[in-house]
Structure formats: structure tokens, C-alpha cells
Amino acid sequence: MNMTDISQISGAMPANFNPARLDKEKIADTAEDFEAFFISRMMESMYAGVSTDGPFGGGNAERMYRSLLLDEYGRQMAKTGTVGVKEDIMRSIIEMQEMQSQGYIEG
């Protein structure tokens, strides 16, 4: 739904509805998701050479659970913002949207 559609049905929207705020929240969520993905893939490559053999380890189950664990580590690290990729991604998304709205790139 674009902005003109929202303005046409403004009677159905709450009085405090702000489409710009919704877009910023969506941008922040997308950037955080990307940062989580980036962190978990980075950590996955760190663990690529770690052997899982041993008396209490190894096998397909450990590989699967390691992947799930690294994904969760990535999500938690992205939430805290310690890596700092989110802010750069948000800026890039906003710049691309501005260029698209000005007609520099096609959507």
C-alpha cells in the first residue's frame, strides 16, 4: 500500500498513525535482521575448522544444533548493537529509498 492509499482510508486508521514512523521501524527491523544474519554467518566460518569428534560430540545433530545456536547468538548480538552494522544498513536503505522516490533508480 503506498502513501496515497493510506491517505484515502485515513478514517479507518487510528488518529496517531504515522506512516513515516512505520517505515523507520520496518527499516530498523530489516537492518537488525541483516546484522543478525551477517554475525551468524561470520561465526559459522569461525567454527568451520573446529572438530566435533570426541566422546560426547560429533555427528549430524551437533552440526544442526551448532547452526541454530550460532543463529541465536547472531540475533542476540544484533539486538545489543555491539557490532554496529545495523546503523550503516539503515542509512543505506534510506538512501536507496530516497533515490528511488526521486526517480534515480527504478523500483
All heavy atoms as an XYZ file, in Angstrom:
826
protein
N       0.853     -1.167      0.000
C       0.000      0.000      0.000
C       0.899      1.230      0.000
O       1.777      1.352      0.827
C      -0.895     -0.050      1.240
C      -1.842      1.101      1.338
S      -2.918      1.020      2.785
C      -3.901     -0.379      2.421
N       0.679      2.146     -0.898
C       1.502      3.358     -0.930
C       0.846      4.475     -0.136
O      -0.243      4.321      0.397
C       1.801      3.765     -2.377
C       0.556      4.100     -3.165
O      -0.428      4.566     -2.605
N       0.592      3.857     -4.458
N       1.493      5.634     -0.110
C       1.023      6.739      0.724
C      -0.352      7.243      0.292
O      -1.150      7.604      1.121
C       2.036      7.888      0.689
C       3.383      7.490      1.263
S       3.230      6.997      2.946
C       4.090      8.317      3.711
N      -0.651      7.287     -0.999
C      -1.955      7.772     -1.433
C      -3.054      6.834     -0.964
O      -4.128      7.273     -0.598
C      -2.008      7.925     -2.967
O      -1.681      6.680     -3.566
C      -1.091      9.006     -3.441
N      -2.801      5.538     -0.963
C      -3.789      4.588     -0.470
C      -4.073      4.820      1.009
O      -5.215      4.766      1.436
C      -3.309      3.162     -0.668
C      -3.201      2.781     -2.130
O      -3.927      3.338     -2.970
O      -2.365      1.910     -2.426
N      -3.031      5.091      1.782
C      -3.200      5.330      3.219
C      -4.005      6.588      3.451
O      -4.893      6.619      4.285
C      -1.823      5.409      3.927
C      -1.175      4.034      3.936
C      -1.977      5.925      5.350
C       0.242      4.019      4.457
N      -3.735      7.638      2.693
C      -4.466      8.893      2.896
C      -5.934      8.746      2.502
O      -6.795      9.405      3.061
C      -3.810     10.025      2.109
O      -3.915      9.777      0.723
N      -6.247      7.873      1.549
C      -7.629      7.681      1.121
C      -8.449      6.957      2.175
O      -9.657      7.130      2.246
C      -7.667      6.903     -0.195
C      -7.130      7.696     -1.358
C      -6.979      6.835     -2.607
O      -7.206      5.631     -2.564
N      -6.594      7.463     -3.701
N      -7.817      6.146      2.990
C      -8.553      5.409      4.018
C      -8.205      5.905      5.413
O      -8.284      5.180      6.382
C      -8.294      3.890      3.903
C      -6.816      3.572      4.070
C      -8.837      3.341      2.619
C      -6.530      2.099      4.232
N      -7.843      7.174      5.515
C      -7.381      7.697      6.802
C      -8.442      7.582      7.888
O      -8.118      7.507      9.061
C      -6.927      9.147      6.661
O      -8.015      9.944      6.220
N      -9.722      7.534      7.525
C     -10.760      7.380      8.523
C     -10.686      6.040      9.227
O     -11.109      5.888     10.365
N     -10.119      5.029      8.563
C     -10.017      3.693      9.151
C      -8.776      3.544     10.012
O      -8.643      2.581     10.744
C      -9.999      2.649      8.043
N      -7.850      4.480      9.908
C      -6.594      4.407     10.662
C      -6.737      5.132     11.994
O      -7.502      6.086     12.109
C      -5.448      5.074      9.879
C      -5.101      4.380      8.609
S      -4.363      2.800      9.010
C      -4.407      2.021      7.442
N      -5.992      4.709     13.000
C      -6.000      5.434     14.272
C      -5.490      6.858     14.084
O      -4.707      7.133     13.171
C      -5.043      4.646     15.163
C      -4.720      3.397     14.438
C      -5.142      3.552     13.025
N      -5.913      7.757     14.935
C      -5.529      9.165     14.809
C      -4.026      9.366     14.924
O      -3.464     10.269     14.306
C      -6.250      9.990     15.877
N      -3.330      8.525     15.670
C      -1.887      8.691     15.875
C      -1.059      7.892     14.865
O       0.138      7.726     15.032
C      -1.500      8.305     17.303
C      -1.796      6.836     17.599
O      -2.412      6.144     16.807
N      -1.363      6.392     18.767
N      -1.692      7.382     13.793
C      -0.974      6.601     12.790
C      -0.021      7.494     12.021
O      -0.399      8.550     11.528
C      -1.962      5.945     11.821
C      -1.282      5.142     10.745
C      -0.722      3.915     11.043
C      -1.183      5.626      9.453
C      -0.089      3.172     10.064
C      -0.556      4.895      8.470
C      -0.005      3.660      8.765
N       1.250      7.077     11.925
C       2.268      7.838     11.210
C       2.998      6.897     10.269
O       3.821      6.091     10.706
C       3.244      8.467     12.213
C       4.289      9.326     11.544
O       4.389      9.386     10.325
N       5.096      9.987     12.352
N       2.725      6.968      8.933
C       3.370      6.049      8.000
C       4.886      6.171      7.981
O       5.588      5.182      7.800
C       2.785      6.418      6.640
C       1.816      7.493      6.855
C       1.795      7.860      8.296
N       5.421      7.374      8.180
C       6.880      7.553      8.185
C       7.500      6.782      9.342
O       8.556      6.174      9.204
C       7.231      9.027      8.277
N       6.845      6.797     10.498
C       7.354      6.069     11.661
C       7.329      4.566     11.402
O       8.247      3.844     11.749
C       6.526      6.409     12.889
C       7.032      5.752     14.147
C       6.394      6.366     15.369
N       6.938      5.741     16.543
C       6.242      4.941     17.344
N       4.980      4.715     17.123
N       6.799      4.400     18.397
N       6.267      4.092     10.754
C       6.154      2.678     10.425
C       7.295      2.262      9.509
O       7.906      1.227      9.696
C       4.804      2.405      9.764
C       4.521      0.975      9.348
C       4.426      0.092     10.584
C       3.253      0.901      8.540
N       7.600      3.089      8.524
C       8.697      2.776      7.615
C      10.023      2.722      8.353
O      10.840      1.846      8.086
C       8.773      3.797      6.483
C       7.643      3.618      5.469
O       6.991      2.567      5.479
O       7.440      4.549      4.688
N      10.262      3.646      9.274
C      11.522      3.643     10.027
C      11.631      2.397     10.903
O      12.703      1.829     11.035
C      11.660      4.918     10.860
C      11.959      6.126     10.019
C      12.165      7.359     10.853
C      12.448      8.544      9.960
N      12.664      9.766     10.714
N      10.524      1.984     11.482
C      10.538      0.767     12.292
C      10.816     -0.447     11.415
O      11.575     -1.328     11.798
C       9.207      0.601     13.022
C       8.998      1.593     14.151
C       7.616      1.495     14.766
O       6.825      0.611     14.365
O       7.321      2.312     15.647
N      10.219     -0.485     10.244
C      10.427     -1.599      9.328
C      11.872     -1.608      8.840
O      12.486     -2.670      8.736
C       9.474     -1.474      8.127
C       9.406     -2.721      7.282
C       8.474     -2.537      6.103
C       7.043     -2.678      6.539
N       6.114     -2.710      5.376
N      12.428     -0.439      8.580
C      13.829     -0.336      8.160
C      14.743     -0.825      9.272
O      15.684     -1.584      9.039
C      14.174      1.105      7.748
C      13.485      1.460      6.427
C      15.685      1.303      7.631
C      13.558      2.928      6.075
N      14.468     -0.413     10.505
C      15.292     -0.834     11.641
C      15.220     -2.349     11.834
O      16.241     -2.998     12.081
C      14.859     -0.109     12.907
N      14.019     -2.915     11.701
C      13.871     -4.374     11.844
C      14.627     -5.113     10.745
O      15.293     -6.116     11.005
C      12.396     -4.771     11.804
C      11.635     -4.355     13.046
O      12.287     -4.031     14.065
O      10.390     -4.346     12.997
N      14.525     -4.614      9.511
C      15.225     -5.244      8.390
C      16.730     -5.168      8.584
O      17.447     -6.151      8.363
C      14.830     -4.561      7.067
O      13.417     -4.672      6.895
C      15.532     -5.186      5.884
N      17.218     -4.014      9.024
C      18.654     -3.847      9.247
C      19.142     -4.759     10.370
O      20.218     -5.345     10.276
C      18.962     -2.385      9.565
N      18.348     -4.891     11.423
C      18.727     -5.774     12.534
C      18.739     -7.239     12.090
O      19.632     -7.996     12.467
C      17.782     -5.585     13.713
C      18.217     -6.342     14.944
C      17.366     -6.007     16.147
O      17.303     -4.824     16.525
O      16.769     -6.951     16.701
N      17.766     -7.620     11.271
C      17.747     -8.989     10.745
C      18.984     -9.267      9.895
O      19.581    -10.339      9.987
C      16.493     -9.238      9.909
C      15.235     -9.331     10.744
O      15.344     -9.488     11.979
O      14.138     -9.235     10.151
N      19.360     -8.292      9.073
C      20.549     -8.477      8.245
C      21.800     -8.572      9.109
O      22.675     -9.395      8.864
C      20.708     -7.352      7.225
C      21.903     -7.542      6.344
C      21.828     -8.347      5.227
C      23.120     -6.945      6.648
C      22.928     -8.559      4.419
C      24.224     -7.140      5.850
C      24.127     -7.956      4.730
N      21.881     -7.721     10.131
C      23.042     -7.770     11.022
C      23.124     -9.127     11.723
O      24.208     -9.707     11.834
C      22.983     -6.653     12.063
C      24.194     -6.626     12.966
C      24.229     -5.445     13.917
O      23.219     -4.742     14.061
O      25.287     -5.232     14.515
N      21.991     -9.660     12.162
C      21.972    -10.977     12.814
C      22.453    -12.048     11.843
O      23.250    -12.919     12.205
C      20.571    -11.297     13.313
N      21.992    -11.983     10.598
C      22.416    -12.931      9.581
C      23.919    -12.822      9.338
O      24.633    -13.820      9.288
C      21.646    -12.669      8.278
C      22.112    -13.491      7.119
C      21.727    -14.816      7.005
C      22.931    -12.951      6.154
C      22.155    -15.582      5.937
C      23.364    -13.706      5.082
C      22.979    -15.030      4.969
N      24.409    -11.589      9.227
C      25.832    -11.349      8.993
C      26.676    -11.920     10.133
O      27.669    -12.619      9.903
C      26.081     -9.845      8.837
C      27.530     -9.464      8.786
C      28.264     -9.653      7.632
C      28.155     -8.921      9.895
C      29.606     -9.305      7.573
C      29.491     -8.569      9.859
C      30.219     -8.764      8.692
N      26.279    -11.653     11.358
C      27.033    -12.122     12.522
C      27.039    -13.647     12.585
O      28.083    -14.268     12.814
C      26.465    -11.518     13.825
C      26.721    -10.015     13.856
C      27.078    -12.190     15.050
C      25.960     -9.303     14.961
N      25.874    -14.260     12.373
C      25.826    -15.721     12.468
C      26.643    -16.381     11.361
O      27.296    -17.400     11.603
C      24.383    -16.223     12.458
O      23.738    -15.898     11.256
N      26.660    -15.812     10.152
C      27.496    -16.381      9.082
C      28.981    -16.176      9.388
O      29.811    -17.037      9.104
C      27.176    -15.738      7.726
C      25.799    -16.018      7.178
C      25.477    -17.478      6.909
N      25.016    -18.306      7.976
C      23.782    -18.393      8.461
N      22.839    -17.629      8.005
N      23.477    -19.237      9.419
N      29.323    -15.051      9.984
C      30.708    -14.793     10.364
C      31.150    -15.803     11.434
O      32.226    -16.380     11.345
C      30.849    -13.363     10.892
C      32.251    -12.965     11.262
S      32.348    -11.275     11.878
C      31.325    -11.342     13.326
N      30.286    -16.040     12.400
C      30.619    -17.002     13.447
C      30.657    -18.424     12.900
O      31.447    -19.238     13.349
C      29.628    -16.880     14.603
C      29.780    -15.566     15.353
S      28.573    -15.344     16.650
C      29.031    -16.642     17.767
N      29.805    -18.706     11.931
C      29.804    -20.025     11.305
C      31.160    -20.313     10.649
O      31.690    -21.419     10.760
C      28.695    -20.079     10.257
C      28.232    -21.454      9.910
C      26.993    -21.383      9.025
O      27.149    -21.283      7.798
O      25.891    -21.430      9.580
N      31.723    -19.312      9.996
C      33.035    -19.515      9.371
C      34.134    -19.650     10.430
O      35.125    -20.344     10.209
C      33.357    -18.385      8.399
O      33.534    -17.159      9.080
N      33.948    -19.030     11.591
C      34.922    -19.184     12.674
C      34.948    -20.620     13.196
O      35.988    -21.140     13.568
C      34.588    -18.234     13.839
C      34.878    -16.794     13.546
S      34.318    -15.617     14.830
C      34.349    -16.511     16.325
N      33.770    -21.248     13.241
C      33.664    -22.602     13.769
C      33.861    -23.674     12.711
O      33.808    -24.866     13.021
C      32.294    -22.799     14.431
C      32.211    -22.206     15.818
C      31.753    -20.914     16.005
C      32.585    -22.950     16.924
C      31.668    -20.363     17.273
C      32.503    -22.415     18.188
C      32.045    -21.113     18.358
O      31.965    -20.578     19.610
N      34.083    -23.291     11.449
C      34.198    -24.266     10.358
C      35.334    -25.254     10.588
O      35.211    -26.432     10.260
C      34.384    -23.551      9.034
N      36.422    -24.831     11.163
C      37.565    -25.710     11.370
C      37.578    -26.432     12.703
O      38.477    -27.223     12.977
N      36.587    -26.184     13.549
C      36.542    -26.807     14.873
C      35.982    -28.216     14.745
O      34.887    -28.423     14.226
C      35.682    -25.973     15.845
C      35.568    -26.663     17.198
C      36.244    -24.578     16.000
N      36.728    -29.187     15.220
C      36.322    -30.585     15.147
C      35.210    -30.862     16.151
O      35.218    -30.346     17.272
C      37.521    -31.485     15.440
O      37.122    -32.828     15.497
N      34.245    -31.678     15.734
C      33.159    -32.053     16.642
C      33.284    -33.499     17.095
O      32.369    -34.039     17.693
C      31.793    -31.859     15.950
O      31.753    -32.646     14.771
C      31.552    -30.409     15.604
N      34.403    -34.113     16.785
C      34.609    -35.502     17.196
C      34.995    -35.556     18.666
O      35.542    -34.619     19.224
C      35.710    -36.152     16.359
C      35.322    -36.264     14.901
O      34.104    -36.319     14.631
O      36.209    -36.283     14.048
N      34.719    -36.644     19.275
C      35.090    -36.839     20.673
C      34.106    -37.760     21.348
O      33.125    -38.196     20.752
N      34.339    -38.028     22.609
C      33.465    -38.967     23.299
C      32.027    -38.455     23.463
O      31.097    -39.234     23.539
C      34.128    -39.159     24.658
C      35.050    -38.018     24.820
C      35.408    -37.555     23.445
N      31.836    -37.143     23.511
C      30.496    -36.599     23.725
C      30.037    -35.706     22.585
O      29.068    -34.976     22.727
C      30.454    -35.793     25.030
C      30.785    -36.614     26.222
C      31.986    -36.453     26.876
C      29.891    -37.569     26.687
C      32.298    -37.216     27.978
C      30.199    -38.339     27.786
C      31.405    -38.159     28.440
N      30.709    -35.735     21.460
C      30.336    -34.824     20.387
C      30.346    -35.481     19.029
O      30.618    -36.670     18.884
N      30.051    -34.654     18.042
C      30.101    -35.114     16.660
C      28.741    -35.482     16.110
O      27.732    -35.476     16.806
N      28.751    -35.760     14.835
C      27.534    -36.213     14.180
C      26.697    -35.093     13.604
O      26.997    -33.905     13.757
N      25.639    -35.509     12.935
C      24.753    -34.550     12.277
C      23.999    -33.674     13.269
O      23.754    -32.509     13.005
C      23.751    -35.285     11.381
C      24.424    -35.900     10.182
O      25.413    -35.372      9.684
N      23.884    -37.010      9.715
N      23.588    -34.236     14.378
C      22.831    -33.469     15.364
C      23.648    -32.297     15.896
O      23.128    -31.186     16.042
C      22.389    -34.364     16.513
N      24.910    -32.520     16.168
C      25.734    -31.426     16.679
C      25.893    -30.330     15.637
O      25.837    -29.150     15.957
C      27.106    -31.912     17.134
C      27.908    -30.775     17.750
C      29.132    -31.246     18.489
O      29.174    -32.388     18.948
O      30.056    -30.436     18.615
N      26.072    -30.713     14.377
C      26.189    -29.705     13.312
C      24.902    -28.885     13.203
O      24.937    -27.673     13.056
C      26.530    -30.370     11.987
C      28.000    -30.731     11.851
C      28.343    -31.148     10.425
N      27.735    -32.420     10.059
C      28.265    -33.614     10.339
N      29.416    -33.685     10.983
N      27.646    -34.721      9.976
N      23.764    -29.547     13.307
C      22.482    -28.856     13.213
C      22.294    -27.904     14.396
O      21.933    -26.749     14.217
C      21.332    -29.855     13.175
C      19.977    -29.176     13.040
S      18.615    -30.329     13.027
C      18.583    -30.862     14.721
N      22.538    -28.383     15.592
C      22.347    -27.544     16.770
C      23.368    -26.418     16.845
O      23.063    -25.334     17.338
C      22.340    -28.377     18.055
C      21.060    -29.153     18.200
C      21.067    -30.535     18.182
C      19.845    -28.505     18.313
C      19.883    -31.255     18.293
C      18.661    -29.210     18.422
C      18.685    -30.584     18.410
O      17.520    -31.285     18.510
N      24.559    -26.640     16.333
C      25.551    -25.570     16.295
C      25.042    -24.443     15.400
O      25.148    -23.268     15.752
C      26.899    -26.075     15.789
C      27.924    -24.935     15.721
C      29.251    -25.382     15.202
N      29.916    -26.167     16.232
C      31.078    -26.763     16.079
N      31.706    -26.692     14.920
N      31.624    -27.441     17.055
N      24.465    -24.796     14.269
C      23.917    -23.796     13.367
C      22.808    -22.995     14.045
O      22.770    -21.767     13.953
C      23.389    -24.474     12.103
O      22.754    -23.544     11.273
N      21.906    -23.688     14.742
C      20.834    -22.998     15.466
C      21.380    -22.104     16.565
O      20.906    -20.985     16.773
C      19.856    -24.022     16.050
C      19.061    -24.854     15.057
C      18.286    -25.947     15.782
C      18.134    -23.983     14.235
N      22.387    -22.594     17.275
C      22.997    -21.812     18.345
C      23.663    -20.554     17.795
O      23.492    -19.460     18.343
C      24.022    -22.662     19.106
C      24.727    -21.980     20.274
C      23.740    -21.624     21.370
C      25.818    -22.885     20.818
N      24.379    -20.687     16.683
C      25.043    -19.526     16.089
C      24.031    -18.516     15.556
O      24.257    -17.309     15.642
C      26.014    -19.963     14.997
C      27.211    -20.800     15.486
C      28.071    -21.221     14.304
C      28.024    -20.043     16.515
N      22.907    -18.993     15.035
C      21.849    -18.078     14.601
C      21.299    -17.280     15.779
O      21.074    -16.072     15.681
C      20.709    -18.837     13.915
C      21.062    -19.300     12.516
O      22.068    -18.809     11.951
O      20.322    -20.159     11.990
N      21.109    -17.953     16.893
C      20.607    -17.261     18.087
C      21.648    -16.284     18.637
O      21.303    -15.184     19.059
C      20.193    -18.265     19.165
C      19.504    -17.642     20.346
C      18.226    -16.898     19.987
O      17.538    -17.296     19.029
O      17.929    -15.899     20.676
N      22.920    -16.675     18.638
C      23.978    -15.735     19.039
C      23.932    -14.490     18.155
O      24.053    -13.366     18.641
C      25.356    -16.381     18.908
C      25.734    -17.369     19.988
C      26.774    -18.264     19.776
C      25.079    -17.414     21.208
C      27.151    -19.178     20.747
C      25.444    -18.325     22.179
C      26.481    -19.206     21.946
O      26.846    -20.107     22.909
N      23.764    -14.694     16.855
C      23.698    -13.569     15.921
C      22.535    -12.652     16.236
O      22.683    -11.418     16.242
N      21.349    -13.216     16.518
C      20.181    -12.393     16.860
C      20.409    -11.587     18.134
O      20.074    -10.404     18.205
C      18.945    -13.278     17.022
C      18.289    -13.611     15.725
C      16.911    -14.238     15.957
N      16.785    -15.353     15.037
C      16.924    -16.640     15.351
N      17.151    -16.993     16.582
N      16.819    -17.564     14.447
N      20.971    -12.246     19.135
C      21.194    -11.552     20.409
C      22.250    -10.448     20.274
O      22.095     -9.369     20.841
C      21.594    -12.555     21.498
C      20.486    -13.499     21.880
C      19.252    -12.779     22.376
O      19.325    -11.834     23.153
N      18.102    -13.209     21.898
N      23.303    -10.729     19.522
C      24.344     -9.706     19.328
C      23.802     -8.531     18.515
O      24.148     -7.379     18.777
C      25.566    -10.319     18.655
C      26.329    -11.269     19.561
S      27.667    -12.112     18.713
C      28.849    -10.784     18.566
N      22.931     -8.800     17.552
C      22.333     -7.725     16.758
C      21.418     -6.862     17.622
O      21.367     -5.642     17.452
C      21.572     -8.302     15.575
N      20.700     -7.480     18.560
C      19.820     -6.726     19.457
C      20.602     -5.736     20.311
O      20.143     -4.642     20.583
C      19.036     -7.666     20.367
C      17.800     -8.213     19.753
C      17.040     -9.035     20.776
C      15.831     -9.664     20.129
N      15.075    -10.483     21.070
N      21.782     -6.147     20.761
C      22.570     -5.269     21.623
C      23.256     -4.161     20.845
O      23.630     -3.142     21.419
C      23.639     -6.059     22.396
O      24.540     -6.656     21.473
C      23.015     -7.116     23.276
N      23.438     -4.358     19.540
C      24.054     -3.326     18.712
C      25.548     -3.187     18.895
O      26.124     -2.162     18.546
N      26.199     -4.190     19.437
C      27.627     -4.075     19.715
C      28.488     -4.117     18.457
O      29.578     -3.562     18.444
C      28.092     -5.197     20.665
O      27.722     -6.455     20.110
C      27.457     -5.038     22.029
N      28.002     -4.770     17.407
C      28.789     -4.853     16.172
C      28.668     -3.558     15.369
O      29.636     -3.072     14.809
C      28.363     -6.079     15.337
C      29.085     -6.129     14.014
C      28.618     -7.344     16.133
N      27.459     -2.996     15.319
C      27.268     -1.692     14.688
C      26.995     -1.703     13.202
O      27.063     -0.661     12.555
N      26.660     -2.833     12.630
C      26.357     -2.909     11.205
C      24.969     -2.329     10.925
O      24.722     -1.760      9.862
C      26.451     -4.378     10.714
C      26.040     -4.521      9.273
C      27.861     -4.895     10.918
N      24.066     -2.425     11.872
C      22.673     -2.003     11.694
C      22.559     -0.544     11.257
O      21.794     -0.233     10.346
C      21.906     -2.225     13.008
C      20.471     -1.780     12.962
C      19.808     -2.028     14.304
C      18.422     -1.438     14.347
N      17.786     -1.680     15.649
N      23.287      0.343     11.892
C      23.186      1.769     11.563
C      23.595      2.048     10.117
O      22.950      2.823      9.423
C      24.040      2.600     12.532
C      23.599      2.507     13.974
C      22.176      2.990     14.197
O      21.770      3.988     13.569
O      21.473      2.349     14.994
N      24.676      1.402      9.660
C      25.120      1.585      8.279
C      24.090      1.044      7.295
O      23.834      1.654      6.245
C      26.472      0.908      8.049
C      27.598      1.599      8.786
O      27.499      2.824      9.016
O      28.576      0.917      9.144
N      23.499     -0.088      7.611
C      22.490     -0.679      6.732
C      21.251      0.205      6.684
O      20.683      0.434      5.613
C      22.138     -2.106      7.203
C      23.352     -3.013      7.041
C      20.952     -2.654      6.430
C      23.214     -4.335      7.716
N      20.843      0.739      7.824
C      19.695      1.636      7.845
C      19.940      2.857      6.966
O      19.061      3.258      6.197
C      19.379      2.070      9.286
C      18.722      1.004     10.114
S      18.409      1.489     11.830
C      17.371      2.916     11.612
N      21.125      3.430      7.078
C      21.462      4.589      6.234
C      21.395      4.232      4.753
O      20.857      4.987      3.940
C      22.854      5.112      6.583
C      22.854      6.291      7.533
C      24.224      6.950      7.616
N      25.297      6.055      8.014
C      25.555      5.697      9.267
N      24.814      6.168     10.243
N      26.541      4.893      9.547
N      21.918      3.070      4.403
C      21.907      2.635      3.004
C      20.480      2.419      2.494
O      20.161      2.805      1.369
C      22.710      1.350      2.836
O      24.062      1.572      3.106
N      19.631      1.811      3.305
C      18.241      1.581      2.901
C      17.527      2.908      2.688
O      16.817      3.104      1.694
C      17.502      0.708      3.932
C      18.056     -0.709      3.927
C      15.998      0.695      3.660
C      17.523     -1.586      5.047
N      17.723      3.833      3.605
C      17.080      5.150      3.494
C      17.575      5.880      2.252
O      16.781      6.477      1.516
C      17.300      5.973      4.774
C      16.520      5.336      5.939
C      16.891      7.428      4.574
C      16.859      5.881      7.296
N      18.882      5.833      1.998
C      19.434      6.468      0.798
C      18.840      5.855     -0.470
O      18.488      6.581     -1.405
C      20.958      6.339      0.764
C      21.664      7.229      1.730
C      23.173      6.967      1.785
O      23.695      6.224      0.918
O      23.813      7.501      2.697
N      18.732      4.518     -0.506
C      18.150      3.864     -1.682
C      16.689      4.258     -1.871
O      16.242      4.485     -2.993
C      18.293      2.351     -1.576
C      19.697      1.867     -1.836
S      19.845      0.076     -1.985
C      19.356     -0.483     -0.373
N      15.934      4.361     -0.781
C      14.531      4.760     -0.882
C      14.407      6.193     -1.376
O      13.528      6.505     -2.177
C      13.827      4.600      0.464
C      13.524      3.169      0.804
C      12.747      3.028      2.088
O      12.599      3.977      2.862
N      12.250      1.831      2.347
N      15.294      7.067     -0.899
C      15.260      8.459     -1.361
C      15.596      8.545     -2.841
O      14.948      9.281     -3.591
C      16.227      9.315     -0.541
C      15.756      9.564      0.874
C      16.798     10.247      1.744
O      17.949     10.442      1.277
O      16.467     10.585      2.888
N      16.597      7.771     -3.278
C      16.959      7.770     -4.692
C      15.815      7.226     -5.535
O      15.532      7.737     -6.619
C      18.234      6.959     -4.913
C      19.477      7.638     -4.372
S      20.960      6.626     -4.520
C      21.151      6.563     -6.294
N      15.128      6.214     -5.027
C      14.001      5.636     -5.756
C      12.852      6.638     -5.848
O      12.238      6.788     -6.891
C      13.543      4.356     -5.074
C      12.463      3.620     -5.828
C      12.063      2.325     -5.146
O      12.444      2.098     -3.996
N      11.349      1.484     -5.842
N      12.571      7.335     -4.760
C      11.471      8.312     -4.771
C      11.782      9.503     -5.672
O      10.880     10.142     -6.187
C      11.153      8.779     -3.352
O      12.204      9.577     -2.844
N      13.062      9.803     -5.886
C      13.455     10.890     -6.775
C      13.613     10.439     -8.217
O      13.918     11.234     -9.083
C      14.753     11.534     -6.268
C      14.594     12.215     -4.938
C      15.923     12.661     -4.342
O      16.974     12.458     -4.928
N      15.853     13.261     -3.166
N      13.430      9.143     -8.453
C      13.470      8.619     -9.803
C      14.844      8.230    -10.306
O      15.022      7.960    -11.497
N      15.846      8.197     -9.428
C      17.197      7.808     -9.853
C      17.321      6.309    -10.111
O      18.097      5.887    -10.933
C      18.242      8.247     -8.830
C      18.399      9.744     -8.744
C      18.144     10.423     -7.559
C      18.782     10.485     -9.852
C      18.279     11.792     -7.479
C      18.909     11.862     -9.788
C      18.655     12.499     -8.591
O      18.790     13.861     -8.530
N      16.575      5.523     -9.351
C      16.552      4.070     -9.576
C      15.105      3.625     -9.667
O      14.220      4.198     -9.026
C      17.304      3.284     -8.474
C      16.914      3.733     -7.063
C      18.765      3.318     -8.662
C      17.593      2.963     -5.967
N      14.868      2.590    -10.452
C      13.509      2.084    -10.631
C      13.198      1.069     -9.547
O      14.059      0.328     -9.111
C      13.366      1.447    -11.989
C      13.489      2.460    -13.118
C      13.268      1.828    -14.464
O      12.593      0.783    -14.538
O      13.764      2.387    -15.452
N      11.944      1.056     -9.109
C      11.545      0.161     -8.025
C      10.833     -1.004     -8.450
O      10.300     -1.582     -9.128
